[in-house]
């Protein structure tokens, strides 16, 4: 029994850090559509479900600031058996022609196990990143489209909005190393969620035969991530499901009406 909380902690961490993206240098052709470089402010809330039980809550939020920067964040609170876990990640970015350029990344984790804190600053022009916690700057062989561990969530949404259908991208890990994630398109699917009935596109990341993550995005919600489902091993599964969405009027015009509570 003591192993399951450890598994859940690891699995939820991977799940909530996971989303989809594509190479940031790929944009839709200007001959076919206008490149979208802004997503209106929003706050989306999710249930975290394990074994049919709601074990936590998650919130994703985006704020466009007056200086042109975009703040994207998520926060999670989990309580299951002896496990307690609270996390918050924030990334600031600038957006150019649908490309997300990370400026900062900050992560705080508290609860069962060791507390963790990371704070990175990105300098694309000089191909450097600074670990602000350790006050250490590292030179990077800067790949095109490099993302932070959170900004790739935002890049994934811009890619889907702009019709980009390749899902491979580099991210800077908290250790300062560049890693690559790759995903594939699975198809379209209609989902019934706590939020309501939504049409989605489904993508998959297969890390190995034992660990697979599925992600669903809703086109009518401007490709908001509405569900994640991670499988690790034969029986161990965790998922996040959209519960509510608060968005600006600019984006709400095409929103799906949620099912009202009885």
N, C-alpha and C positions, 0 to 999 in steps of 0.2 A: 504493500500500500504506500510505502514511503517513496517509491519510484514514480508514481503517477503525478504527484505535484511537481516533481522536477521535470517530468516530460511535458506537462502542460505549460510550465513556465517557459521552457525552450520553444515549444511549438507556437504558443501565442506570440512570443517575441518575434519569431520568424514570420508568422502570419501578418502581424500588424506592421511589420517593416516591409512587407512585400507588396508590390503593385507591379504595373507593367509600364514599359517605355519603349522607345525606339531610338536609333541614332539621332542625335539632335541636329546633325547637319542635313538630315533628309526632311524636306518640306514638300507640301503638295504643289504641283505646278501652277504658276500664276495664270496659265492659259485656261485652266479648268476651274479654279476657284480662288477666292481671296483668302490669304493666309490669316487665320485667327491668332491674335497675340494677346487677348485678354479674356479671362474668365471672371464674371462678376462675383462679388463677395458671397460667401455661403457658409453655413454651419450644418453639417450632417452628423446625425447620431446613429449609432449601431449597437445591437446586442452582440455579445460574444457568447457563443453556444458551444458546449462540450457535452457529448453524450445525451443530447436532448435537453440539457439544463442550461439556463442562462447563468453564466458564471462571471459576467462583467459587462462593462459599457465602454464604448469608444466614441470619440468625437474627432471629426476632421473639419478644419476651418480654413478659409482663405480670406485675406484682407488686402485690397489694393491701396497703397499709401500715396499721399499727395506727391511725394518725391519720385514716383514712378516705380518704386520697388514693390515687390509682392511678397507678403508673408504667408507661409503655408505651414500648418501645424496639425498635430494630432495628439490626443491625450487618451490614456486608457486606465481603467481601474478594474482590477480583477480580484475576486475573493472566491476561493474554492477549497473546501476542506481546510487544510492548514496553510494553504497558499494565499498570500496577499501580495499584490504587485500594483505599483502605480508608476506610470511613465508619461513623459511629455517630450515631444520633439518639435523643434521650430527651425525652419529654414527661411532665409530671406534671399530673394532672387531678383534678377531683371529679366525681362522677356524681349527678345528681338526676333521678329519674323517667325514667331511660333517656337523659338528655341529658348529653353530655360537655361539661364546662366547662373549657377549658384554663387552667392556671396558669402553666406555664413550657414553653419549647421550647429545646432545645440541639442543635446540630449541629456535628460535626467531620469534616473531610475531608482526607485526606493521600494523596499518591501522584503519578502522572503529572499534570503540569499544576500549577496554582496551588493551594496549600493554602487551605482556607476554614474559618472558624469563625463561628457565629452563636449568640446567646443572647438570648432574648426572655422577658419576664415580662408576663402578662396581668392586666388589672384591669377586669373586666366592670362592676363597680359604678360606676366612674368613667369608663367608656368610654375607657380609655387602654391603651397598651402601651408597655413600656420596652425599648429596645435596650440590654441590659446591657453589651455590648461597647463601645458608643460612649457609654454613660451618657447616653442621650437618650430622653426620654419624648414620645410623640406622642399627640394626641387623635384618636380614631377615631369616625366615624359608625357606631357599632357595630351591625351587622346581627344579627338574631336567629339564634342557632346558629353564631356565628363560631367557626372552628376554627384550630388551628395547622397547620403543614405535616405534622405527624404525627398529631395527635389525631383528624383526620378518618378515619384508618384505624380507630380504635377506635369512633368514632361510627357508621361504616358497619356494623360488626358488630352494635352494639346495635339499629340500625334494622332490620336483617334479622331478628334474633331477635324483635323486637317487631312484626313484620309490616308495617313501613312500606314502601310501594312507590313513593315519589317520591325521585329521586336528584339533587338539586340543592343545593349548599351553598356558603357563602363561606369562604375561608381567608385568613389573614394571611400574606403572602409575607415572605421574609427582608428585603425592601426596605421593609417597613412598609405596603405597599399591600394592599387587599382585592381578591381575585380570586374568580371563581365557576367551579366545575366542574359539569358536568351529565353524567349517565349515563342509560342505558336498559336495561330488562330484555330479555334475549334469549330465555331459555328454560331448560330443564333438560337436563343432559348427564351421562352416565356417563364417568368418566375412569380410565385406568390410569396411575398415578403411581409413582415410586420408593417412596412410602409404601404403596401398595396400590390396590385398586379402590374408588372412591368415587363416590357420587351427588352431583351439584352443581347449583347454580343459576348461570347465566351472565349477566353484565352487560357492557355495552360503553360506552366513551367514545370518541367520534369528534371529535378536535380539528379535523381537516380531512380531505380525501379521501386524503391521503398518510399521516396518522398516526392509527392506531386502536389502542386498548388494550382487551383482553378480560380479565375477572377471573372466577374461579370460586370459589364458597363452598360448603362442605359442610354441609348441615343437620344430619347426624348427628354432626358434630364441633362442634356449637353455632355453625355458620356461620363456622368458621375459613376464612380465605383459603388455598386450597390450590394455586392456580396463577394466574400472570399471563402474558399473551402480548402483546407490543407489536410492531406492524408500522409501519415507517416507510419509505415508498417501495415499490418493486416486490419487492425481495428481502431487505431488511435486517430481521431479526427477532431478538428476544431474549425469553426466557421464564424464569420462576422456577417450580420444581416442588417440592412438599412431599416431604421425605425422612423426617422423624421428628417425633414430637410427644410431649413430656413434659408431663403435666398432672396436676392434683390429682385425687384420687379422686372428688370431687364432680362433676367434668366427665367423667371417664374412663368412667363407667358406660355411656354411650351411644356410646363410641368404636368405630370400625371397627378390626378386628384387621389390622395390617399384614402384608404378605406376608413370610415369613421368607426370609432369605438362604440360598441353597443351600450 
